[in-house]
Amino acid sequence: MENKFDLKKFLVENKLTSNSRSLREEEDNREVEDYLDAVFDTLNDMMRLGEISEEEFLVAKRKLDNDPKSIMTFKRSGDIQAAVDSLLRKQK
């Protein structure tokens, strides 16, 4: 009985092909974009409800646009409000 190692099968099953890496990166990028959108939407809702001023909103939005990585630590936990709070806290 001959034991053959199937490299193609191994790479596909373990998601080590360039296509699967590209797909994984696209999924990661989509997740980050969705998270940033949720943070922005929360800021926007807070401004519309009068919880923050338009100036506070604009400053936080500028920070989010200029340095989106600053809130990525909150993405791991999925805590959108903590990310929003950190953007607002930095401006005071």
Secondary structure, 3 states (H helix, E strand, C coil): CCCCCCHHHHHHHCCCCHHHHHHHHHHHHHHHHHHHHHHHHHHHHHHHCCCCCHHHHHHHHHHHHHCHHHHHHHHCCCCHHHHHHHHHHCCC
